[in-house]
Amino acid sequence: MSGKLTDTAIRNAKPGPKPYRMFDGGGMYLEVTPAGGKLWRLKYRFGGKEKRLALGAYPEVPLSQGNKDAPNYPGARQKTFEARTLLAQGVDPGAIKHARKTAERIAEETFELVARQWHERFTPSWTPGHAARILTSLENDAFPWLGPKPIRSILPPEVLSVARRVESRGAVETAHRLVGNIGMVFRYAVASGLADSDPTRDLRGALSPTNEKHHASITEPGEVGELLRSIENYKGSLITRCALKLAPLVYVRPGELRHAEWSEINMEAKEWRIPAAKMKMRAQHIVPLSEQALAILEEIKPFTGAGRYVFPGERTASRPMSENTVNAALRRLGYSRDELTGHGFRSMASTLLNEQGWNRDAIERQLAHAERNNVRAAYNFAEFLPERRKMMQAWADYLNTLREGVPDATEGRQRPAEYTANHLK
């Protein structure tokens, strides 16, 4: 392909106050910028629209094919010829170039790069502790082996190998959580066009099963404190925030909480009596209300006290809030369903109260767990009630210390006798 331009004319072209063009033919031209840059461009039409295709910069891309360093390197005229050939075949050369660049970029996207992009994008919706735990897990257990690999090339056996390293040290639940986090990274990559599929989908049953846990929970005091602070700062509706705040204080079943009625609550007696018809075991249940629980009820009463339900639904006050409301709020706070559910507040209370040395029977009665003797259960709904009142107030006080980040609070599980003695006097 020949044209009007020559190497001499190109070398002698001087920059001006504005960009100007030196045309060669076939839509190809050299654009000289005020800064002295010399850029090859191809002007063409495709689909009825005028377009531009960048061909490179002079002298890296010469006028004609080849130079002293690379004799076969295509010059601007050769690139123009190739583009015109594609146009004659009904193909947009600009689209082809974009696709090649995208493929090259995707090929360079490693698992670690994509994982960090995913983490950065979702960190604002998580609590700081949750975000830190995920990143630490990936940095310690995934990046050393998967990090440098192109994410598109990673296969299920490679992910399984990483998970089994964690599993081999006895951390079975950690291995399952790691696979879950890796799966979220891959799903983000698939949605972003950086991967074709999620290899963790093929790992079901490949790891040892975890110890059966009916409901995910948090029982480490420091993490409980972080959770309570997150709940305190919840930005959703007042009704949902109050339900979240009350849940750990009363640790009833989620269905019992959302169906709570003002007629069942006696603020003066400081108790909530749940009718037998609402209870799983079909026995009336008494929930002693701590000062903190009463304060939450006082907070929400001006908004819902004239109605039937303490926590009415968003669309109508004649129905209780949705069964998904509390769990959805926990997800909004950054807790996955494998970390915490609304039911998990019961496990939290059971674990920590037992570790603090409270009477196990009193704890079980407060949890309204099944009584082997159904007749005895029907007549003993108030069993251990004086002790349960002390326990519920002590529990609320303990949660306060965790929320406020008091250093000694996280040591309560190591000092059960001392802690309990202070509250059973």
BASELO-562012 format. One line per 2 residues: for each residue x, y, z of N, C-alpha, C, CB. Coordinates in steps of 0.2 Angstrom, whole numbers. Glycine has a CB too. Layout:
<rs>
X:Y:Z:X:Y:Z:X:Y:Z:X:Y:Z  ...
</rs>
This chain:
<rs>
4:-6:0:0:0:0:4:6:0:-5:0:6  3:11:-4:7:17:-5:3:23:-3:11:18:-12
6:28:-2:2:34:0:6:41:-1:-1:34:7  3:46:2:6:52:1:12:54:6:1:58:1
12:51:11:17:52:16:23:49:15:14:50:23  29:52:18:35:49:17:39:49:24:40:53:12
44:45:25:47:45:32:50:52:33:52:40:32  53:55:28:56:62:29:51:67:31:59:64:22
45:67:28:40:72:30:38:71:37:34:71:25  37:64:39:35:63:45:40:65:51:34:55:46
47:64:49:52:66:54:52:73:55:59:63:52  51:77:49:52:84:49:45:88:52:53:87:42
40:84:53:34:87:55:35:90:62:28:82:55  33:97:63:34:100:69:28:101:73:38:107:68
27:101:79:21:102:83:19:110:82:22:101:90  12:111:82:10:117:82:6:119:88:5:118:75
2:125:88:-2:127:94:-8:122:95:-4:134:93  -10:119:89:-16:114:89:-14:108:86:-22:118:86
-17:102:87:-16:96:84:-18:97:76:-20:90:87  -14:94:72:-15:94:65:-14:87:62:-11:99:61
-17:86:56:-17:79:53:-13:79:47:-24:76:52  -9:74:45:-6:73:39:-9:66:36:2:72:40
-12:67:30:-16:61:28:-11:57:23:-22:63:24  -12:51:23:-8:46:19:-13:43:13:-5:41:23
-19:42:15:-24:38:10:-27:33:13:-20:36:4  -33:31:10:-37:26:13:-40:27:20:-33:20:13
-40:34:22:-43:35:29:-37:36:34:-48:31:31  -31:34:32:-25:33:37:-22:40:37:-20:28:35
-21:43:43:-17:49:44:-13:49:50:-22:55:45  -8:54:51:-4:55:56:-6:61:60:3:55:54
-8:61:66:-10:67:70:-4:69:74:-16:65:75  -2:75:73:4:78:77:1:83:82:8:82:72
3:81:89:0:85:94:4:91:96:-1:80:100  2:95:100:6:101:102:12:99:106:2:106:106
11:93:109:17:91:114:22:87:109:14:86:119  21:86:103:26:83:99:25:76:97:33:84:102
19:73:100:17:66:99:15:65:91:12:64:103  16:60:89:14:58:82:11:52:82:21:58:77
4:52:81:-1:46:82:-4:44:76:-6:48:87  -4:38:74:-7:35:68:-14:34:70:-4:28:66
-19:36:65:-26:35:66:-29:32:59:-29:41:68  -34:29:60:-38:27:54:-45:29:54:-37:19:53
-47:33:50:-54:35:50:-58:30:45:-55:43:47  -64:28:48:-68:23:43:-75:24:46:-65:16:44
-79:21:42:-86:20:43:-89:13:44:-91:24:38  -93:12:49:-95:5:50:-102:6:53:-91:1:55
-107:3:51:-114:3:53:-117:10:52:-114:1:60  -115:14:47:-117:20:46:-114:26:50:-125:20:47
-109:24:55:-106:29:59:-99:29:58:-107:26:66  -96:36:58:-89:37:57:-85:35:64:-88:44:55
-80:31:63:-76:29:69:-69:31:68:-77:22:70  -65:30:73:-58:31:73:-54:25:76:-55:37:77
-49:22:73:-45:17:76:-38:19:77:-45:11:71  -35:18:83:-29:20:84:-24:14:82:-27:21:92
-19:16:78:-14:11:75:-7:11:78:-13:13:68  -6:16:83:0:16:87:3:23:86:5:11:84
9:24:89:13:30:89:19:29:85:14:32:96  21:34:81:27:35:77:33:37:82:27:40:71
39:34:82:42:30:77:41:22:79:49:31:76  38:21:85:37:14:87:33:10:82:33:13:94
28:13:79:25:10:73:27:14:67:17:10:74  31:11:62:34:15:57:28:16:51:40:12:54
30:20:46:25:21:41:24:14:37:28:26:36  29:11:35:29:5:31:31:-1:36:33:5:25
30:-7:33:32:-13:38:39:-13:39:29:-19:34  41:-15:45:48:-17:47:52:-11:49:51:-20:41
57:-12:53:62:-7:54:69:-11:56:60:-3:60  74:-8:58:80:-11:59:80:-16:64:86:-6:60
76:-14:69:75:-19:75:71:-25:74:73:-15:81  65:-24:70:60:-29:69:58:-29:62:54:-28:74
61:-32:58:60:-32:50:53:-33:48:65:-36:47  50:-38:52:43:-40:51:37:-36:55:42:-47:52
39:-31:59:34:-28:63:30:-24:58:38:-23:68  23:-24:59:19:-21:54:19:-13:55:11:-24:55
19:-10:50:19:-3:50:12:0:49:23:1:44  11:6:50:4:9:49:0:7:43:4:17:50
4:7:37:0:5:31:-2:-2:31:5:6:25  2:-7:34:0:-14:35:-6:-14:39:6:-18:37
-6:-11:45:-12:-11:50:-18:-8:46:-10:-7:56  -17:-3:42:-23:0:39:-26:-5:34:-21:6:35
-21:-9:30:-23:-14:25:-27:-20:29:-17:-17:22  -25:-22:35:-28:-27:39:-35:-25:41:-24:-29:45
-35:-18:43:-42:-16:45:-47:-15:40:-41:-9:49  -44:-13:34:-49:-12:28:-51:-19:26:-45:-9:22
-47:-24:27:-49:-31:25:-55:-34:29:-43:-36:25  -54:-32:36:-60:-34:40:-66:-30:38:-58:-32:47
-65:-24:37:-71:-20:35:-75:-23:29:-69:-13:33  -71:-25:24:-73:-28:18:-77:-35:19:-68:-30:13
-75:-38:25:-79:-44:27:-85:-43:32:-74:-49:31  -86:-36:33:-92:-34:37:-90:-35:45:-97:-39:36
-84:-34:46:-81:-34:53:-79:-27:55:-76:-40:54  -80:-25:61:-78:-19:64:-71:-20:67:-83:-16:69
-66:-17:64:-59:-18:67:-58:-15:74:-54:-15:62  -62:-10:75:-62:-7:82:-64:-12:87:-66:0:82
-70:-15:85:-72:-20:90:-67:-26:91:-79:-23:88  -64:-28:86:-59:-33:86:-53:-31:91:-56:-35:79
-51:-25:90:-46:-23:94:-48:-23:101:-43:-16:92  -54:-20:103:-56:-20:110:-57:-27:113:-63:-16:110
-59:-32:109:-60:-38:111:-53:-41:113:-63:-43:106  -48:-40:109:-41:-43:110:-38:-40:116:-37:-41:104
-39:-33:117:-37:-30:123:-40:-32:129:-38:-22:123  -47:-34:129:-50:-36:135:-48:-43:136:-58:-37:133
-47:-47:131:-44:-54:132:-37:-54:136:-44:-58:126  -33:-49:133:-26:-49:136:-27:-47:144:-22:-44:132
-31:-42:145:-32:-39:152:-35:-45:156:-37:-33:152  -40:-49:154:-43:-54:158:-38:-59:159:-49:-57:154
-33:-61:154:-28:-66:155:-23:-64:160:-24:-67:149  -23:-58:162:-18:-55:167:-21:-55:174:-15:-49:165
-28:-55:174:-31:-55:181:-30:-61:185:-39:-53:179  -26:-60:190:-25:-66:195:-31:-66:200:-18:-65:198
-31:-72:203:-36:-73:208:-35:-68:214:-35:-80:211  -29:-66:216:-28:-62:221:-30:-55:219:-20:-61:223
-29:-53:213:-31:-46:211:-39:-45:211:-28:-44:204  -42:-51:208:-49:-50:208:-52:-51:215:-52:-56:204
-49:-55:219:-52:-56:226:-51:-49:230:-48:-61:230  -46:-46:229:-45:-39:232:-50:-34:230:-37:-37:232
-51:-34:223:-56:-30:220:-63:-31:223:-56:-31:212  -65:-38:224:-71:-40:227:-71:-37:234:-72:-47:226
-66:-39:238:-66:-37:245:-67:-29:246:-59:-39:248  -63:-25:242:-64:-18:242:-71:-15:240:-58:-15:237
-74:-19:236:-80:-16:233:-86:-18:239:-83:-20:227  -85:-23:243:-90:-25:247:-88:-23:255:-91:-32:247
-82:-21:256:-80:-19:263:-85:-14:266:-73:-16:263  -87:-9:262:-92:-3:265:-98:-6:268:-93:2:260
-100:-12:265:-107:-15:268:-106:-20:273:-110:-18:262  -99:-21:275:-98:-26:281:-95:-22:287:-92:-31:278
-95:-25:292:-92:-22:298:-85:-23:298:-95:-26:305  -81:-19:301:-74:-19:300:-71:-26:302:-70:-14:304
-73:-29:307:-71:-35:309:-72:-41:304:-74:-37:316  -78:-41:302:-80:-46:297:-76:-45:290:-88:-45:295
-75:-39:288:-70:-38:282:-63:-40:284:-70:-30:280  -61:-39:290:-54:-40:291:-53:-48:292:-52:-37:298
-58:-51:294:-58:-59:295:-58:-62:288:-64:-62:299  -62:-59:283:-62:-62:277:-55:-61:273:-67:-59:272
-52:-55:274:-46:-54:270:-40:-58:273:-44:-46:271  -40:-58:280:-35:-62:283:-35:-70:281:-36:-62:291
-41:-72:281:-42:-79:279:-40:-80:272:-50:-81:279  -41:-76:267:-39:-76:260:-31:-76:260:-42:-71:256
-28:-71:264:-21:-70:263:-17:-76:266:-19:-63:267  -20:-79:271:-16:-84:275:-18:-91:271:-18:-85:282
-24:-92:269:-25:-99:266:-27:-100:259:-31:-101:270  -27:-94:255:-29:-95:248:-23:-91:244:-35:-91:247
-22:-85:245:-17:-82:241:-10:-85:240:-16:-75:244  -7:-88:245:-1:-91:244:-1:-97:238:2:-95:250
-7:-100:237:-7:-105:232:-11:-103:226:-10:-111:235  -17:-99:227:-21:-97:221:-20:-90:219:-28:-98:223
-17:-86:223:-16:-79:222:-13:-77:215:-12:-76:227  -7:-80:213:-4:-79:207:-7:-81:200:3:-81:207
-11:-86:201:-14:-90:195:-20:-85:192:-18:-96:197  -20:-85:185:-25:-82:182:-32:-85:184:-24:-82:174
-36:-80:186:-43:-83:189:-47:-87:184:-47:-77:191  -46:-86:178:-50:-90:173:-47:-97:172:-50:-86:166
-41:-98:174:-38:-105:173:-39:-109:179:-31:-104:172  -41:-107:185:-42:-111:191:-47:-116:191:-43:-106:197
-46:-122:192:-50:-128:192:-52:-130:199:-47:-134:188  -58:-134:200:-60:-136:206:-55:-140:210:-66:-141:205
-51:-145:207:-46:-148:211:-41:-143:215:-42:-153:207  -39:-138:212:-35:-133:214:-38:-129:221:-33:-128:209
-44:-128:220:-48:-125:226:-48:-130:232:-55:-122:224  -50:-136:230:-50:-141:235:-44:-143:238:-53:-148:231
-38:-142:235:-32:-143:238:-30:-138:243:-26:-143:232  -32:-132:242:-31:-126:246:-36:-128:252:-33:-119:243
-42:-130:251:-47:-131:257:-44:-137:261:-54:-132:254  -42:-142:258:-39:-147:262:-33:-146:266:-38:-153:257
-29:-141:264:-24:-139:268:-26:-136:275:-19:-134:265  -32:-133:275:-35:-130:281:-38:-135:285:-40:-124:279
-42:-140:281:-45:-145:284:-40:-150:288:-49:-149:279  -34:-151:285:-29:-155:288:-27:-153:295:-23:-156:283
-28:-147:296:-26:-145:303:-31:-145:308:-23:-137:303  -37:-148:306:-42:-149:311:-48:-143:310:-40:-149:317
-47:-138:306:-51:-133:306:-56:-134:300:-47:-126:304  -61:-139:301:-65:-141:296:-70:-135:294:-69:-147:298
-73:-132:299:-78:-126:298:-74:-120:295:-81:-124:305  -68:-119:296:-64:-114:293:-63:-115:286:-57:-113:297
-62:-122:284:-61:-124:277:-67:-123:273:-59:-131:277  -73:-124:276:-79:-123:273:-81:-116:272:-85:-126:277
-79:-111:277:-80:-104:276:-75:-102:271:-79:-101:283  -69:-104:270:-64:-102:265:-67:-104:258:-57:-106:266
-70:-110:257:-73:-111:251:-78:-107:249:-75:-119:251  -82:-105:254:-88:-100:253:-85:-94:251:-92:-100:259
-80:-91:254:-77:-85:252:-74:-85:245:-72:-82:257  -71:-90:244:-68:-91:237:-74:-91:232:-64:-97:236
-79:-95:233:-85:-95:229:-88:-88:227:-90:-99:232  -88:-84:233:-91:-77:231:-86:-73:227:-91:-73:238
-79:-74:228:-75:-71:223:-76:-73:216:-67:-72:225  -77:-79:215:-78:-82:208:-85:-79:205:-78:-89:208
-90:-79:209:-96:-77:207:-96:-69:205:-102:-78:212  -92:-66:209:-90:-59:207:-86:-58:200:-86:-55:212
-82:-63:199:-78:-63:193:-82:-65:187:-72:-68:194  -86:-70:188:-91:-72:183:-95:-66:181:-95:-78:185
-98:-63:185:-102:-57:184:-98:-51:181:-106:-54:190  -92:-51:182:-88:-45:179:-85:-48:172:-82:-43:184
-86:-54:170:-83:-56:164:-76:-58:165:-83:-51:159  -74:-60:171:-67:-61:172:-66:-69:173:-64:-58:178
-71:-73:173:-71:-80:174:-77:-83:171:-70:-82:181  -77:-89:169:-82:-92:165:-87:-96:170:-80:-97:160
-84:-98:176:-89:-102:181:-86:-102:188:-90:-109:178  -89:-104:192:-87:-104:199:-85:-112:201:-93:-102:204
-79:-113:202:-77:-120:203:-79:-123:210:-69:-120:202  -81:-119:214:-83:-121:221:-89:-125:220:-83:-116:226
-93:-124:215:-100:-127:214:-99:-135:214:-103:-125:208  -93:-137:212:-92:-144:211:-88:-147:217:-87:-145:205
-88:-143:222:-85:-146:228:-89:-148:233:-80:-141:231  -96:-149:232:-100:-151:237:-99:-158:239:-108:-150:235
-98:-159:245:-97:-166:248:-90:-168:248:-101:-171:244  -85:-164:245:-78:-165:245:-75:-164:251:-75:-161:239
-77:-160:255:-74:-159:262:-78:-163:267:-74:-151:264  -74:-164:273:-77:-167:278:-83:-163:281:-72:-169:284
-89:-166:283:-94:-162:285:-93:-159:292:-101:-166:286  -95:-153:293:-94:-149:299:-99:-152:305:-96:-142:299
-97:-151:311:-101:-153:316:-108:-150:315:-98:-151:323  -113:-154:316:-120:-151:314:-121:-145:318:-125:-156:316
-123:-139:315:-125:-133:318:-132:-131:315:-119:-128:317  -137:-131:319:-143:-130:316:-144:-122:314:-149:-131:321
-141:-118:318:-141:-111:317:-134:-108:318:-147:-108:321  -132:-104:314:-125:-101:314:-126:-96:320:-123:-98:308
-120:-95:324:-120:-91:329:-113:-88:330:-123:-94:336  -113:-83:335:-107:-80:337:-106:-80:344:-106:-72:334
-101:-83:347:-100:-84:354:-93:-82:357:-100:-92:355  -89:-79:353:-83:-76:355:-85:-69:358:-77:-75:350
-83:-68:364:-86:-61:367:-84:-55:363:-83:-61:374  -77:-55:361:-75:-49:357:-79:-48:351:-68:-50:355
-81:-54:347:-85:-53:341:-92:-51:343:-85:-60:337  -95:-54:349:-102:-52:351:-102:-44:352:-103:-56:357
-97:-42:355:-96:-34:356:-97:-31:350:-90:-32:360  -93:-33:345:-93:-30:338:-100:-30:335:-88:-33:334
-103:-36:336:-110:-37:333:-115:-32:336:-112:-44:334  -114:-31:343:-119:-26:346:-118:-19:344:-118:-27:354
-111:-17:343:-110:-11:341:-113:-10:334:-102:-9:341  -112:-15:330:-115:-14:323:-123:-13:323:-113:-20:319
-126:-17:328:-133:-16:328:-135:-9:331:-136:-22:333  -131:-7:335:-132:0:338:-132:5:333:-127:2:344
-128:4:328:-127:9:322:-131:7:316:-120:9:320  -135:2:316:-139:0:311:-143:6:308:-144:-6:313
-143:7:301:-146:13:298:-153:11:295:-141:15:292  -156:5:296:-162:4:293:-168:7:297:-163:-4:292
-174:4:297:-179:7:300:-179:6:308:-186:3:298  -182:10:311:-182:10:319:-185:3:321:-186:16:322
-190:1:318:-193:-6:320:-188:-11:320:-200:-7:316  -185:-12:314:-180:-17:313:-174:-16:318:-177:-17:306
-172:-10:319:-166:-9:323:-168:-11:331:-164:-2:323  -174:-9:333:-176:-11:339:-177:-19:340:-183:-8:341
-179:-22:335:-180:-30:335:-173:-33:335:-183:-32:329  -168:-30:332:-161:-32:332:-158:-31:339:-157:-29:327
-160:-26:342:-157:-24:349:-160:-28:354:-158:-17:350  -167:-30:353:-170:-34:358:-168:-41:358:-178:-33:358
-167:-44:352:-166:-51:351:-161:-54:355:-164:-52:343  -155:-51:356:-150:-54:360:-151:-54:368:-143:-52:359
-156:-49:369:-157:-48:377:-163:-53:379:-160:-41:378  -167:-56:374:-172:-60:376:-171:-67:374:-179:-57:374
-167:-68:368:-165:-74:365:-171:-79:364:-160:-77:368  -177:-76:362:-182:-81:360:-182:-83:353:-189:-77:362
-186:-87:351:-185:-89:344:-188:-84:339:-190:-96:343  -185:-83:333:-187:-78:329:-194:-77:328:-183:-79:322
-198:-82:327:-205:-82:326:-209:-79:332:-208:-89:325  -206:-81:338:-209:-78:344:-208:-70:345:-206:-82:350
-202:-68:343:-200:-61:343:-204:-57:339:-193:-60:341  -205:-59:332:-209:-55:328:-216:-55:329:-207:-57:321
-219:-60:332:-226:-61:334:-227:-58:341:-228:-68:334  -222:-54:344:-223:-51:351:-229:-46:350:-217:-48:353
-234:-46:355:-239:-42:355:-239:-38:362:-246:-45:355  -241:-31:361:-241:-27:367:-245:-29:373:-243:-20:365
-250:-33:371:-255:-36:377:-251:-41:381:-261:-39:374  -246:-44:378:-242:-49:382:-237:-46:386:-239:-54:377
-235:-40:386:-230:-37:389:-232:-33:395:-226:-32:385  -230:-34:401:-231:-30:407:-225:-27:409:-234:-35:413
-225:-20:408:-219:-16:409:-218:-15:417:-220:-9:406  -223:-15:420:-223:-14:428:-220:-21:431:-229:-13:431
-222:-26:429:-220:-33:431:-213:-35:428:-225:-38:430  -211:-31:423:-205:-32:419:-205:-39:417:-199:-31:424
-210:-41:413:-210:-48:410:-214:-48:404:-212:-53:415  -213:-53:400:-216:-54:394:-219:-61:394:-212:-53:387
-225:-62:394:-228:-69:394:-231:-71:387:-234:-69:400  -228:-76:385:-229:-78:378:-234:-84:378:-223:-80:374
-240:-83:375:-245:-88:376:-243:-95:373:-252:-86:372  -246:-100:376:-244:-107:374:-245:-108:367:-248:-112:378
-250:-105:364:-251:-106:357:-246:-104:352:-258:-103:355  -242:-99:355:-236:-97:350:-230:-100:352:-235:-89:352
-230:-104:357:-223:-108:358:-222:-114:355:-223:-109:366  -216:-116:353:-215:-122:350:-217:-128:354:-207:-123:348
-216:-128:361:-218:-133:365:-225:-133:368:-213:-133:371  -229:-128:365:-236:-127:367:-237:-126:375:-240:-133:364
-232:-122:378:-232:-121:385:-231:-114:386:-228:-125:389  -235:-110:390:-234:-103:391:-226:-102:393:-239:-100:396
-224:-96:391:-217:-95:392:-216:-88:395:-212:-96:386  -212:-87:401:-211:-81:404:-204:-78:402:-212:-81:411
-204:-72:399:-197:-69:398:-196:-63:403:-197:-67:390  -192:-64:408:-191:-58:412:-187:-53:408:-186:-60:418
-189:-46:409:-187:-41:405:-182:-37:409:-192:-36:402  -176:-36:406:-171:-32:410:-172:-25:409:-164:-34:407
-168:-21:412:-169:-14:411:-168:-12:404:-165:-10:416  -163:-15:401:-161:-13:394:-166:-15:389:-154:-17:392
-170:-21:391:-175:-23:386:-181:-18:387:-177:-30:388  -182:-16:393:-188:-12:394:-187:-5:391:-189:-10:402
-180:-3:391:-179:4:387:-180:3:380:-171:5:389  -179:-3:377:-180:-3:370:-187:-3:368:-177:-10:367
-191:-7:373:-198:-7:372:-201:1:373:-202:-11:377  -199:4:377:-201:11:378:-199:15:372:-198:14:385
-193:14:369:-191:18:363:-196:17:357:-184:15:361  -199:10:356:-203:9:351:-210:10:352:-201:2:348
-212:10:358:-219:11:360:-223:17:357:-220:11:367  -220:23:357:-223:28:353:-225:27:346:-219:34:354
-221:22:343:-222:21:336:-227:15:334:-216:20:332  -227:10:339:-231:4:337:-236:3:343:-227:-2:336
-235:6:349:-239:4:355:-247:5:354:-237:9:360  -249:8:349:-256:9:348:-259:3:344:-258:15:344
-255:-1:341:-257:-7:337:-256:-13:341:-253:-7:331  -257:-19:338:-257:-25:341:-249:-28:342:-260:-30:336
-245:-27:336:-239:-30:337:-233:-25:339:-237:-33:330  -229:-28:342:-223:-23:344:-219:-22:338:-218:-27:350
-218:-27:334:-214:-26:328:-219:-27:322:-208:-31:328  -223:-23:320:-227:-24:314:-224:-24:307:-233:-18:314
-227:-26:302:-224:-27:296:-224:-20:293:-228:-31:291  -220:-19:287:-219:-13:284:-225:-10:280:-213:-13:279
-229:-15:277:-235:-13:273:-241:-13:277:-236:-19:268  -242:-16:282:-248:-16:286:-246:-17:294:-253:-21:284
-249:-13:298:-248:-14:305:-252:-20:308:-250:-8:309  -257:-23:304:-261:-29:306:-257:-35:306:-267:-29:302
-251:-35:303:-247:-41:303:-240:-40:306:-247:-44:295  -237:-45:308:-230:-44:311:-225:-43:306:-229:-50:316
-219:-41:307:-214:-41:302:-213:-47:299:-208:-38:306  -210:-47:293:-208:-53:289:-203:-57:293:-205:-51:282
-204:-64:292:-199:-68:295:-192:-67:292:-201:-76:293  -191:-64:287:-184:-63:284:-181:-56:286:-185:-63:276
-185:-52:290:-183:-45:291:-176:-45:295:-188:-41:295  -176:-49:301:-170:-49:305:-164:-52:302:-171:-53:312
-165:-57:298:-160:-60:294:-157:-56:289:-162:-67:291  -162:-52:286:-160:-48:280:-156:-42:283:-166:-45:276
-158:-40:289:-154:-34:292:-147:-37:294:-158:-32:299  -146:-43:297:-140:-46:298:-135:-46:292:-140:-53:302
-138:-48:286:-134:-48:280:-132:-41:278:-138:-51:274  -136:-36:279:-135:-29:278:-129:-27:282:-141:-25:279
-129:-30:288:-123:-28:293:-117:-32:291:-125:-29:300  -117:-36:286:-111:-40:284:-110:-47:287:-105:-36:286
-115:-49:290:-115:-56:293:-118:-61:288:-118:-57:300  -114:-66:285:-117:-71:281:-122:-76:285:-112:-74:277
-126:-80:281:-130:-85:284:-126:-90:288:-135:-88:279  -119:-91:286:-115:-96:289:-112:-93:295:-110:-98:284
-113:-87:296:-110:-83:302:-115:-82:308:-106:-77:301  -121:-80:306:-126:-78:311:-133:-78:308:-124:-71:314
-138:-81:311:-145:-80:309:-148:-77:315:-148:-87:307  -155:-75:314:-159:-73:320:-159:-78:326:-166:-71:318
-159:-84:324:-160:-90:329:-153:-90:333:-161:-96:325  -148:-88:330:-141:-89:333:-140:-85:339:-136:-86:328
-145:-80:341:-144:-76:347:-146:-81:353:-149:-71:347  -149:-87:352:-151:-92:357:-144:-96:358:-156:-96:354
-141:-98:353:-135:-101:354:-130:-97:358:-132:-104:348  -129:-91:356:-125:-86:359:-126:-86:366:-126:-79:356
-132:-85:368:-134:-84:376:-133:-91:379:-141:-82:376  -135:-96:376:-134:-103:379:-126:-104:381:-137:-108:375
-122:-103:376:-115:-104:376:-112:-100:382:-111:-103:370  -113:-94:381:-110:-89:386:-112:-90:393:-110:-82:384
-119:-91:394:-122:-91:400:-119:-98:404:-129:-91:400  -119:-103:400:-116:-109:403:-109:-108:405:-117:-115:398
-105:-105:401:-98:-104:402:-97:-100:408:-94:-101:396  -102:-95:410:-101:-91:415:-104:-94:422:-105:-85:414
-106:-100:421:-108:-104:427:-115:-104:430:-104:-102:433  -120:-101:426:-127:-101:428:-130:-108:428:-131:-96:423
-135:-108:432:-138:-115:433:-141:-117:426:-144:-114:438  -138:-123:424:-140:-126:417:-148:-126:416:-137:-132:416
-151:-129:422:-158:-130:421:-162:-123:420:-161:-133:428  -159:-118:424:-162:-111:423:-161:-109:416:-159:-106:428
-155:-110:413:-154:-108:406:-159:-112:401:-147:-109:404  -159:-118:402:-164:-122:398:-171:-120:398:-163:-130:399
-173:-118:404:-180:-116:405:-181:-109:402:-182:-116:413  -176:-105:402:-177:-98:399:-177:-99:391:-171:-94:401
-173:-104:389:-173:-105:382:-179:-109:379:-167:-109:380  -184:-111:384:-190:-114:383:-189:-121:379:-195:-110:379
-183:-124:381:-182:-130:377:-187:-136:380:-174:-132:379  -187:-141:376:-192:-146:377:-191:-149:384:-191:-152:372
-196:-150:387:-196:-154:394:-198:-161:392:-201:-150:399  -194:-166:395:-196:-173:393:-203:-175:396:-190:-177:396
-205:-172:401:-211:-174:404:-216:-168:402:-211:-175:412  -220:-169:397:-224:-164:395:-229:-161:400:-228:-166:389
-232:-166:404:-236:-163:410:-232:-159:414:-239:-169:413  -226:-161:416:-222:-156:421:-221:-150:417:-216:-160:422
-220:-150:411:-218:-144:407:-224:-139:407:-216:-145:400  -230:-142:407:-236:-137:407:-237:-134:413:-242:-142:405
-235:-137:419:-236:-134:425:-230:-130:428:-238:-139:430  -225:-130:425:-218:-127:427:-215:-122:423:-213:-133:429
-220:-118:419:-217:-113:415:-214:-107:419:-223:-110:411  -215:-107:425:-212:-102:430:-206:-105:434:-217:-99:434
-204:-111:432:-199:-114:436:-192:-110:436:-197:-121:433  -189:-109:441:-182:-106:442:-183:-98:440:-177:-108:437
-189:-96:441:-191:-89:439:-187:-84:442:-198:-87:439  -186:-84:449:-182:-79:453:-175:-79:450:-182:-80:460
-172:-85:449:-165:-85:447:-165:-83:439:-162:-92:447  -170:-84:436:-170:-82:429:-170:-74:428:-176:-85:425
-174:-71:433:-174:-64:433:-167:-61:434:-179:-61:438  -163:-64:439:-157:-62:440:-152:-63:434:-154:-65:446
-153:-69:431:-149:-70:425:-150:-66:419:-150:-78:423  -156:-64:418:-158:-60:412:-155:-53:413:-165:-60:411
-155:-50:419:-152:-44:420:-145:-44:420:-155:-41:427  -142:-49:423:-135:-50:423:-132:-51:415:-132:-56:427
-136:-54:412:-135:-55:404:-135:-49:401:-139:-61:401  -140:-45:402:-140:-38:399:-135:-34:401:-147:-35:400
-133:-34:407:-127:-30:409:-121:-32:406:-126:-30:417  -120:-39:405:-114:-42:402:-113:-39:395:-114:-49:403
-119:-40:391:-119:-37:384:-117:-30:384:-126:-39:381  -119:-26:389:-118:-19:389:-110:-18:389:-121:-16:395
-107:-22:393:-99:-22:394:-96:-24:387:-97:-26:400  -99:-29:384:-96:-31:378:-97:-26:372:-99:-38:375
-103:-23:372:-104:-17:367:-100:-11:368:-111:-15:367  -98:-10:374:-94:-4:376:-87:-6:376:-96:-2:383
-85:-12:374:-78:-14:373:-74:-14:380:-75:-9:369  -77:-15:386:-74:-15:392:-69:-21:392:-79:-16:398
-62:-20:393:-57:-26:392:-59:-32:396:-51:-23:394  -61:-31:403:-63:-37:407:-69:-41:405:-64:-34:414
-73:-38:400:-79:-41:398:-77:-48:395:-83:-37:394  -72:-47:390:-71:-53:386:-67:-59:390:-66:-51:381
-66:-57:397:-63:-62:401:-68:-66:405:-58:-59:405  -74:-64:405:-80:-67:409:-80:-74:408:-86:-64:407
-79:-77:402:-79:-84:401:-73:-88:405:-79:-86:394  -68:-84:407:-62:-87:410:-63:-86:418:-56:-84:408
-68:-83:420:-69:-82:427:-77:-83:429:-67:-74:429  -79:-89:427:-86:-90:428:-88:-90:436:-88:-97:426
-84:-93:440:-86:-93:447:-87:-86:450:-81:-97:451  -82:-82:449:-82:-75:451:-87:-71:448:-75:-71:449
-88:-72:442:-94:-68:438:-101:-70:441:-93:-69:431  -102:-77:442:-108:-79:444:-110:-77:451:-109:-86:443
-104:-77:455:-105:-76:462:-108:-69:463:-99:-76:466  -106:-64:459:-108:-57:459:-116:-56:458:-104:-53:455
-118:-61:454:-125:-60:452:-130:-65:455:-126:-61:445  -128:-70:459:-132:-74:463:-133:-73:470:-130:-82:462
-131:-67:472:-131:-65:479:-139:-64:481:-127:-59:481
</rs>
